[in-house]
Amino acid sequence: MNSTMEIHDILRYLPHRFPFLLIDRVVSIDAGKSIVALKNVTVNEPFFVGHFPHHPVMPGVLIVEALAQAAAILSFKTMDRLPDSNSIYYFAGIDHARFKRPVGPGDQLQLKVHITRGMRGMWKFSGTAYVGEAVATEAELMCTLREVPSPVERS
């Protein structure tokens, strides 16, 4: 099933909030296969204050994080579940990350992520971030879903 998601739907699938929510829209999602999401990069991003004031560049680690957030949405949609306070989705590995083009204010990242393997809560993805037709970043990601104590149990 191919569908789109607006910001209110995205907020149901990701625990991240400003300034760390890096997905603005899901253009398409095919559960069990792939997702295409967008991140609009604006001059108001908090990281541009120090990275770099004279030539703003989005940190590469945040581009990889945006790919991981898209992957998380894809994983939860594939499992047909929403995240809850008893689970957390972690990075387990990043391989072959390559940064091909700087990303700056006014750019729109198109995040394309494909599942390459998934079993027992461990997922492997291939992700590519584009600006227009140009590849900005590509990486292989591994993520895992782990159960954590509920907030009541933690206190």
C-alpha positions as CSV (number, residue, x, y, z in Angstrom):
1,M,0.0,0.0,0.0
2,N,1.5,3.3,-1.0
3,S,0.4,6.3,1.1
4,T,1.4,9.7,2.3
5,M,1.7,11.2,5.8
6,E,1.3,14.8,7.0
7,I,3.1,16.1,10.1
8,H,0.4,15.1,12.6
9,D,0.7,11.5,11.4
10,I,4.5,11.6,11.6
11,L,4.3,12.8,15.2
12,R,2.4,9.7,16.0
13,Y,5.3,7.5,14.7
14,L,8.3,9.4,16.0
15,P,9.0,10.5,19.6
16,H,11.3,13.3,18.3
17,R,10.2,16.9,18.6
18,F,11.8,20.3,17.7
19,P,14.6,20.8,17.2
20,F,15.3,17.1,16.5
21,L,12.3,16.1,14.4
22,L,13.9,15.9,10.9
23,I,10.9,14.7,8.8
24,D,8.4,17.2,7.5
25,R,6.3,14.9,5.2
26,V,6.1,11.4,3.9
27,V,5.6,11.4,0.2
28,S,5.1,7.7,-0.2
29,I,5.4,4.6,1.9
30,D,5.2,1.0,0.9
31,A,5.2,-1.1,4.1
32,G,7.8,-3.8,4.1
33,K,9.7,-2.2,1.3
34,S,10.4,1.5,1.1
35,I,9.7,5.1,2.1
36,V,10.2,8.5,0.6
37,A,10.2,11.4,3.0
38,L,11.1,15.1,2.9
39,K,13.0,17.5,5.2
40,N,12.8,21.2,4.3
41,V,16.1,22.8,5.4
42,T,15.6,26.4,6.5
43,V,18.0,29.1,7.6
44,N,16.3,29.0,11.0
45,E,17.6,25.6,11.8
46,P,19.4,25.8,15.2
47,F,22.5,24.0,14.1
48,F,23.3,26.8,11.5
49,V,24.2,29.2,14.3
50,G,27.5,27.3,14.8
51,H,27.8,25.1,11.7
52,F,29.1,27.4,10.1
53,P,28.0,31.0,10.6
54,H,29.9,32.3,7.5
55,H,28.7,29.3,5.2
56,P,25.8,27.3,6.8
57,V,26.0,23.6,6.2
58,M,23.7,20.9,7.6
59,P,25.8,18.5,9.7
60,G,26.2,15.1,7.9
61,V,25.2,13.3,11.1
62,L,21.8,15.0,11.0
63,I,21.3,14.0,7.4
64,V,22.0,10.4,8.5
65,E,19.6,10.9,11.5
66,A,16.9,12.1,9.1
67,L,17.4,8.9,7.1
68,A,17.1,6.9,10.3
69,Q,13.9,8.7,11.3
70,A,12.4,7.8,7.9
71,A,13.5,4.2,8.5
72,A,11.8,4.2,11.9
73,I,8.5,5.3,10.4
74,L,8.9,2.5,7.7
75,S,9.6,-0.1,10.4
76,F,6.6,0.8,12.5
77,K,4.4,0.9,9.5
78,T,5.8,-2.5,8.4
79,M,5.1,-3.9,11.9
80,D,1.6,-2.3,11.8
81,R,2.2,-0.7,15.2
82,L,2.8,2.6,16.8
83,P,5.7,3.3,19.2
84,D,4.8,3.6,22.9
85,S,6.5,4.5,26.1
86,N,7.6,0.9,26.6
87,S,9.8,0.8,23.5
88,I,12.5,2.8,21.8
89,Y,14.1,2.6,18.4
90,Y,17.9,2.8,18.4
91,F,20.7,3.0,15.9
92,A,22.6,-0.3,15.9
93,G,25.1,0.6,13.1
94,I,25.9,2.9,10.3
95,D,28.0,1.6,7.4
96,H,29.3,3.0,4.2
97,A,28.2,6.6,4.9
98,R,29.2,8.9,2.2
99,F,28.7,12.7,1.9
100,K,28.6,13.8,-1.7
101,R,27.1,17.3,-1.6
102,P,26.8,20.0,1.2
103,V,23.2,20.7,2.3
104,G,22.3,24.3,3.2
105,P,19.4,26.7,3.8
106,G,16.7,26.5,1.1
107,D,17.5,22.9,0.2
108,Q,14.9,20.2,0.4
109,L,16.2,16.7,1.3
110,Q,14.4,13.9,-0.4
111,L,15.0,10.8,1.8
112,K,14.7,7.4,0.2
113,V,15.0,4.4,2.4
114,H,14.6,0.7,1.5
115,I,14.5,-2.3,3.8
116,T,17.3,-4.7,2.9
117,R,16.6,-7.1,5.9
118,G,14.4,-7.3,8.9
119,M,14.1,-10.0,11.6
120,R,13.4,-10.2,15.3
121,G,13.3,-6.4,15.9
122,M,16.6,-5.8,14.0
123,W,16.3,-3.9,10.7
124,K,18.9,-3.1,7.9
125,F,18.2,-0.3,5.4
126,S,19.8,1.3,2.5
127,G,19.2,5.1,2.5
128,T,20.0,7.9,0.1
129,A,19.3,11.7,0.7
130,Y,18.9,13.8,-2.4
131,V,18.8,17.5,-3.1
132,G,17.0,17.7,-6.4
133,E,18.6,15.0,-8.6
134,A,22.0,15.2,-6.8
135,V,22.9,12.6,-4.1
136,A,23.8,14.4,-0.9
137,T,24.3,11.4,1.4
138,E,24.1,7.7,1.3
139,A,24.5,5.1,4.0
140,E,23.5,1.7,5.2
141,L,21.7,1.8,8.5
142,M,20.9,-0.8,11.2
143,C,18.3,-0.1,13.7
144,T,16.7,-2.1,16.5
145,L,13.5,-1.9,18.5
146,R,14.0,-2.5,22.2
147,E,11.6,-2.7,25.1
148,V,12.3,-0.3,28.0
149,P,10.7,0.0,31.4
150,S,7.6,2.1,31.4
151,P,7.8,5.6,32.8
152,V,6.1,4.4,36.0
153,E,8.6,1.6,36.4
154,R,11.5,4.0,35.9
155,S,10.6,6.3,38.8
